[in-house]
Amino acid sequence: MGILVACLTTGKGTWNSVSELINSAEWKKIYLITNQFGKENFKHQKELNHVIINLEDPVEIMRDKIIQGLHELQKEIGFSDVAINITSGTGKEHTALISAILKIGVGIRIVESQNNNLKTL
């Protein structure tokens, strides 16, 4: 399976959705776009890579932090298969993530989990 990049910040019940998505496939790598609170409190048995953002920052700053956090990934595989999930978070974080991915020049597929099965939208 490919690489998963998911927002993990705010929204009632969204952390459960992200956890289910993580379990719905065998991911090569998992990147969570989150804040310090999310890094410290979201626990999962799979290995997670965290890209820490400050939710109070302007979108451009958040975007640049995401680009920096995903830079290693771009070098490693050239983004041959990137699945994106924005179930958790606000429009501001989603805008920063999508802007970062587009700025890097990567094709994406939007995914979610339905009944513990990976679904590409």
Number of C-alpha atoms within 10 A of each C-alpha: 11 16 19 24 25 27 24 27 25 17 11 10 10 17 20 12 19 22 18 18 22 22 17 17 16 13 15 11 16 20 20 22 29 25 18 14 10 17 18 9 8 15 12 10 8 13 12 16 15 21 21 18 21 14 18 9 12 12 19 14 15 25 24 17 20 25 22 13 19 22 13 11 15 15 9 10 11 13 19 12 16 20 20 21 22 23 20 23 20 15 11 16 27 20 16 23 26 17 19 21 21 13 12 14 12 15 12 16 12 15 20 23 19 12 10 15 13 16 14 12 7
